[in-house]
Amino acid sequence: MRAVDIIIKKRDKQQLTSQEIDFFIEGFTKGDIPDYQASAFAMAVLLNGMTSFETADLTLAMARSGQVLDLSKVVDIVVDKHSSGGVGDKTSISVMPIVAACGLPVGKMSGRGLGFSGGTLDKLESIPGYRVDLTTDEFKKQLKEKGIVLTGQSMDLAPADGKMYALRDVTGTVPSMPLIASSIMCKKIAGGANAIVLDVKTGLGAFMQTLDEARELAELMVDIGRLAGRKTVALLSDMNQPLGGAVGNALEMIEAIDMLRGGSPADYREHCYHVAAHVLVAGKRAKDLDEGRAMAEKSVANGSALETLRVLVQAQGGDVSYVDDVSKFERAKYVEVVNAPRSGFISQVHARIVGEASVALGAGRAKKTDSIDHAVGFIVHKKVGDHVQEGEPLFEVHANDEGKLAEARKAVLSAHQFSDESVPPLPLFYE
């Protein structure tokens, strides 16, 4: 078997066999197949696509390129929840403790933020001491003893994906459905989850900007999960405006903790309960969404979800006093409230503009080597459909640099659009 023959076959729009895909990914991982052939392969896939069977084979080959965790001796079932990324999306930090408090073990490996989409690990690291570099043995031990783990991806999981992603980034092959789906799902499968709930974002602040694109990606990932023997559910959720109010690492941690105390903006709270209900059903702890929702609400009302977050933070070396007293989180030097320039109904809060403005403040990375300022960001007070009076607070800027504050104020003001006519609120979920 030769790599060039596999590339030619995909170039000519033919279906690859499992053996051909295994051969290619194994050779690429070992270094026997060079980067230039892997780049040609990625471009052929981008241009000609793959069937769901090919994509499942590619996913499994990438998962098997490193260690595949078997957690069956650790817990009876383990769930993972993945978001395709967005602005103000701190859902995992609230949902995972809710689910674990309901008796469903959670083993989650998260990523860092790159570009305008925030990363769960960066948010958690705004708690001093919180470790995101657990070894596989530490992951298993904590899952068994505490029932919840939230850490970074270990180096020995799906190494082919890391190599392939680095190539895709510089060869114009990132926006390929099979390559996106296999990249997400290979890590979930290698991480040992039995049940996976995918929160696929669509809209102005999402990678998939149209509902049709998001649906196509969601259906492909569900197909892969099913073919790999994993219970997989995908939700299509809105990312035209930021989720909740807080955008920025420490600010989002405060909002996520507030949700576990029964507070937080209504859209964020509702989003968390809906996702948690799906996770509890997928993990066979609830018979339907109504029961899952009731279990989730009860865990917040009786304080067990907040206590589970405390357990998680403590287990991973974080200063748990930050969970007990959110005023301890690092605060920005400058906080400016920006008022509405006119009265009317909010017709848009452009999520991508807000996300990119938060990166410019220092809350995110333009490239992987950039450092993060945990204190900076925004609190967005209004949602699409809300009425606002001229002079009423519209949003807050939290900044450590006066020049950057002025730029951020201008950008986020431009993200807001107004209408004299009433505007319907955006849905939280589409399907």
C-alpha positions in Angstrom: 0.0 0.0 0.0 1.3 3.5 -0.9 0.3 6.9 0.4 0.2 8.4 -3.1 -2.3 5.8 -4.2 -4.6 6.7 -1.4 -4.3 10.4 -2.2 -5.1 9.7 -5.9 -8.1 7.6 -4.9 -9.6 10.4 -2.8 -8.6 13.0 -5.5 -10.7 11.0 -7.9 -13.7 11.0 -5.6 -13.5 7.3 -4.7 -14.4 5.8 -1.3 -11.4 4.7 0.9 -11.4 1.4 2.8 -10.8 1.2 6.5 -7.4 -0.4 5.8 -6.3 2.4 3.6 -7.3 5.1 6.1 -5.6 3.1 9.0 -2.5 2.8 6.9 -2.4 6.5 6.1 -3.0 7.8 9.6 -0.6 5.3 11.2 2.2 6.2 8.7 1.5 9.9 9.2 1.7 9.6 13.1 5.0 7.6 12.9 6.5 10.1 10.5 6.7 7.6 7.6 4.3 9.7 5.6 5.6 13.3 5.2 3.6 16.5 5.9 3.3 17.3 2.2 1.4 14.1 1.5 -0.8 14.6 4.5 -1.5 18.1 3.3 -2.5 16.7 -0.2 -4.7 14.2 1.5 -6.4 16.9 3.6 -7.0 19.0 0.5 -8.5 16.0 -1.4 -10.9 15.5 1.6 -11.8 19.2 1.7 -12.6 19.2 -2.1 -14.3 15.8 -2.4 -15.7 15.0 1.0 -16.1 11.7 2.7 -19.0 9.3 3.5 -20.1 8.9 7.1 -18.4 5.5 7.1 -15.1 7.0 5.8 -15.3 9.8 8.4 -16.0 7.2 11.2 -13.0 5.2 10.0 -10.8 8.3 10.0 -12.0 9.3 13.5 -11.3 5.8 14.9 -7.8 5.7 13.2 -6.9 9.1 14.8 -8.3 8.0 18.2 -6.2 4.8 18.0 -3.1 6.8 17.0 -2.4 7.1 20.8 -3.9 5.8 24.0 -7.7 5.1 24.1 -8.9 5.3 27.7 -10.9 2.3 29.0 -12.8 3.7 32.0 -15.1 0.6 32.5 -13.0 -0.5 35.5 -13.2 3.0 37.0 -16.9 3.8 36.7 -20.0 2.2 35.2 -20.6 5.0 32.7 -18.9 8.3 32.0 -20.3 11.2 30.1 -18.6 14.1 28.2 -20.2 17.3 26.9 -18.5 19.3 24.1 -19.3 22.7 22.8 -18.2 23.8 19.3 -17.2 27.1 20.9 -18.7 30.6 21.2 -18.7 33.9 23.0 -19.6 33.9 26.7 -20.0 30.1 26.6 -19.0 29.0 30.1 -21.6 26.2 30.1 -19.3 23.3 31.0 -18.3 25.0 34.3 -21.9 25.0 35.5 -23.3 21.9 33.8 -20.6 19.4 34.7 -20.9 19.9 38.5 -24.8 19.8 38.1 -24.5 16.4 36.3 -22.0 14.9 38.7 -24.1 16.1 41.7 -26.9 14.0 40.2 -24.7 10.9 40.4 -23.4 10.7 36.9 -19.6 10.6 36.6 -18.1 13.3 34.4 -14.7 12.9 32.7 -14.0 15.9 30.5 -10.9 17.0 28.7 -11.2 20.6 27.5 -9.3 22.9 25.2 -7.9 26.4 25.4 -9.4 29.3 23.6 -7.9 30.3 20.2 -9.3 33.4 18.4 -12.5 34.9 19.6 -13.9 31.6 21.1 -13.0 31.3 24.8 -11.5 28.1 26.3 -12.8 26.3 29.4 -9.2 25.7 30.7 -8.4 29.4 30.5 -11.5 30.2 32.6 -10.7 27.6 35.2 -7.1 28.8 35.5 -8.4 32.2 36.8 -8.7 30.2 40.0 -5.1 30.2 41.4 -3.5 26.8 41.6 -6.1 25.0 39.4 -4.3 22.2 37.5 -5.3 21.4 33.9 -2.4 19.0 33.2 -3.5 15.8 35.0 -1.8 12.6 33.9 -3.9 9.7 32.7 -3.5 7.9 36.1 -4.5 11.1 37.9 -7.5 11.4 35.6 -8.7 7.9 36.4 -8.0 8.2 40.2 -10.0 11.4 40.5 -12.8 10.1 38.4 -13.2 7.1 40.6 -12.8 9.0 43.9 -14.6 12.3 43.1 -16.8 11.5 40.2 -15.7 14.6 38.3 -12.6 15.6 36.3 -12.2 18.7 34.1 -8.7 18.9 32.7 -6.7 19.4 29.5 -6.1 16.8 26.8 -3.1 14.6 27.7 -0.4 14.3 25.1 -0.8 10.6 24.5 -4.5 11.0 23.3 -5.1 11.2 19.6 -1.6 12.5 18.6 -2.5 12.2 14.9 -5.2 14.9 15.4 -2.6 17.4 16.8 -0.3 16.8 13.8 -3.1 17.0 11.3 -4.7 20.1 12.9 -1.3 22.0 12.7 -1.1 21.2 9.0 -4.8 22.1 8.3 -4.2 25.5 10.0 -1.5 26.5 7.5 -2.8 24.8 4.3 -6.3 26.2 4.0 -8.0 22.9 4.9 -9.7 23.9 8.3 -13.3 24.3 6.9 -13.8 20.6 5.9 -16.8 18.9 7.6 -15.2 15.4 7.8 -11.9 16.8 9.1 -13.7 19.0 11.7 -16.0 16.2 12.8 -13.2 13.6 13.1 -11.0 16.1 15.0 -13.7 16.7 17.6 -14.9 13.1 17.9 -11.5 11.3 18.0 -10.6 13.1 21.2 -14.0 12.3 22.7 -13.6 8.6 21.8 -10.0 8.5 23.0 -11.1 10.1 26.3 -13.2 7.1 27.1 -16.7 8.6 27.3 -19.6 6.2 26.8 -22.1 9.0 26.2 -21.4 12.3 24.5 -23.6 15.4 24.3 -22.5 17.9 21.6 -23.6 21.6 21.8 -23.1 22.8 18.2 -23.3 26.6 17.9 -24.7 28.4 14.9 -24.8 32.1 14.1 -22.6 35.2 13.9 -20.2 34.1 16.7 -19.9 30.4 15.6 -17.7 28.5 13.2 -20.9 27.2 11.5 -22.7 30.5 10.7 -25.8 28.9 9.1 -28.2 26.5 10.6 -27.8 24.1 7.6 -24.0 24.0 8.1 -24.4 23.4 11.8 -27.0 20.6 11.2 -24.7 18.9 8.7 -21.8 18.9 11.2 -24.1 17.7 14.0 -25.5 14.9 12.0 -22.1 13.8 10.9 -20.7 13.7 14.5 -23.8 11.8 15.7 -23.2 9.3 12.9 -19.6 8.9 13.9 -20.5 8.4 17.6 -23.1 5.8 16.7 -20.7 3.9 14.4 -18.1 4.0 17.2 -20.6 2.5 19.7 -21.1 5.7 21.7 -24.4 7.2 22.7 -24.2 10.6 21.0 -26.7 13.5 21.0 -26.2 16.9 19.3 -28.1 20.1 20.2 -28.1 23.1 17.8 -27.9 26.3 19.8 -27.8 30.0 19.0 -24.5 32.0 19.0 -25.6 35.2 17.3 -25.3 37.1 20.6 -23.1 36.3 23.6 -24.4 33.6 26.0 -25.2 35.1 29.4 -23.8 38.5 30.2 -20.1 37.8 31.0 -17.4 37.6 28.4 -13.8 37.1 29.7 -12.2 34.5 31.9 -12.7 35.6 35.6 -16.0 37.3 34.7 -17.3 34.1 33.2 -16.2 32.0 36.2 -18.1 34.4 38.5 -21.2 34.0 36.3 -20.9 30.2 36.2 -20.6 30.0 40.0 -23.5 32.4 40.3 -25.6 30.1 38.2 -24.9 27.2 40.7 -26.2 29.6 43.4 -29.5 30.0 41.5 -28.5 33.4 39.9 -27.0 34.4 36.6 -28.8 35.8 33.5 -32.0 33.9 32.5 -30.7 32.8 29.1 -27.5 31.3 30.5 -29.4 29.5 33.3 -32.0 28.1 30.9 -29.2 26.9 28.5 -27.4 25.1 31.4 -30.6 23.3 32.6 -31.5 22.2 29.0 -28.0 20.8 28.3 -27.8 19.2 31.8 -31.1 17.4 31.1 -29.8 16.0 27.8 -26.6 14.8 29.5 -28.5 13.1 32.3 -30.8 11.3 29.8 -27.8 10.3 27.6 -26.0 9.0 30.7 -29.1 6.9 31.7 -29.7 8.8 35.0 -33.0 10.3 33.9 -35.7 8.6 31.8 -36.7 11.8 29.9 -35.8 15.5 29.6 -38.5 16.5 32.2 -37.0 14.3 34.8 -33.4 15.4 33.9 -34.5 19.0 34.2 -36.0 18.4 37.6 -32.9 16.6 38.8 -30.7 19.5 37.6 -32.8 22.2 39.2 -32.9 20.2 42.5 -29.0 19.9 42.6 -28.8 23.7 42.3 -31.6 24.4 44.8 -30.1 22.0 47.5 -26.5 23.3 47.0 -25.1 19.9 45.9 -24.0 21.3 42.5 -22.1 24.1 44.0 -20.5 21.7 46.5 -19.5 19.4 43.6 -17.7 22.4 42.0 -15.9 23.0 45.3 -14.8 19.3 45.3 -13.6 19.6 41.7 -11.5 22.7 42.3 -10.0 21.3 45.5 -9.2 18.0 43.9 -7.2 19.8 41.1 -5.3 22.0 43.4 -7.3 25.2 43.1 -8.0 27.8 45.8 -11.5 26.8 46.8 -12.0 30.1 48.6 -12.6 31.7 45.2 -15.7 29.6 44.8 -17.0 30.6 48.2 -16.2 34.3 47.7 -16.1 35.5 44.1 -14.9 39.0 45.1 -11.5 37.3 45.4 -11.2 36.9 41.6 -8.7 39.2 39.9 -10.3 42.5 38.9 -9.4 44.8 36.1 -7.9 48.2 36.9 -10.6 50.1 34.9 -14.3 49.4 34.8 -16.4 51.6 32.7 -20.2 51.4 32.3 -21.3 52.4 28.8 -24.9 53.7 28.4 -27.3 53.3 25.5 -26.9 56.1 23.0 -30.6 56.0 22.1 -33.9 54.4 23.2 -35.4 51.4 21.3 -35.4 47.7 21.0 -32.1 45.8 20.7 -32.0 44.1 17.3 -28.5 42.7 17.4 -25.6 42.1 19.8 -23.0 40.8 17.3 -21.3 37.9 19.1 -18.2 37.8 16.9 -17.5 41.5 17.3 -17.8 41.2 21.1 -15.6 38.1 21.1 -12.9 39.8 18.9 -13.0 42.9 21.2 -12.4 40.7 24.2 -9.3 39.2 22.5 -8.0 42.7 21.8 -8.4 43.5 25.5 -6.2 40.5 26.3 -8.9 38.0 27.3 -8.1 35.6 24.4 -5.3 34.6 22.1 -4.6 35.7 18.6 -1.9 32.9 18.5 -1.2 29.9 20.7 1.8 31.5 22.4 -0.1 34.6 23.6 -0.7 35.0 27.4 -4.1 35.6 28.8 -5.3 38.5 31.1 -7.9 36.8 33.2 -9.4 40.0 34.6 -10.5 41.8 31.4 -13.7 41.4 29.4 -17.3 42.7 29.3 -20.6 42.4 31.0 -23.3 42.7 28.4 -26.6 43.8 30.0 -29.1 43.6 27.2 -30.3 40.8 24.8 -31.9 40.9 21.4 -35.6 41.8 21.9 -35.0 43.8 25.1 -36.1 47.5 25.3 -33.6 50.0 26.4 -33.9 53.7 27.3 -31.3 56.3 26.2 -28.8 56.7 29.1 -29.6 53.2 30.6 -26.5 51.0 31.2 -25.9 48.9 28.0 -22.6 47.1 28.9 -19.5 47.3 31.0 -15.9 47.2 29.9 -13.3 45.7 32.3 -9.8 46.7 31.1 -6.2 47.1 32.3 -5.2 49.5 29.6 -6.9 52.9 28.9 -6.1 52.8 25.2 -7.5 49.3 24.8 -10.6 50.3 26.9 -11.4 53.1 24.4 -11.1 50.7 21.4 -13.2 48.0 23.2 -15.9 50.5 24.0 -16.2 51.6 20.4 -16.2 48.0 19.1 -18.9 46.7 21.5 -21.0 49.7 20.9 -20.9 48.9 17.2 -22.0 45.3 18.0 -25.3 46.7 19.3 -28.0 47.6 16.8 -31.3 49.3 17.7 -34.8 49.3 16.2 -37.9 51.5 16.8 -40.1 48.4 16.3 -40.3 45.5 18.7 -37.9 42.6 17.9 -38.5 39.0 18.8 -35.9 37.4 21.1 -33.5 34.9 19.6 -34.2 31.2 20.3 -31.7 29.5 22.7 -31.9 26.2 20.8 -33.1 25.4 17.2 -33.3 21.6 17.4 
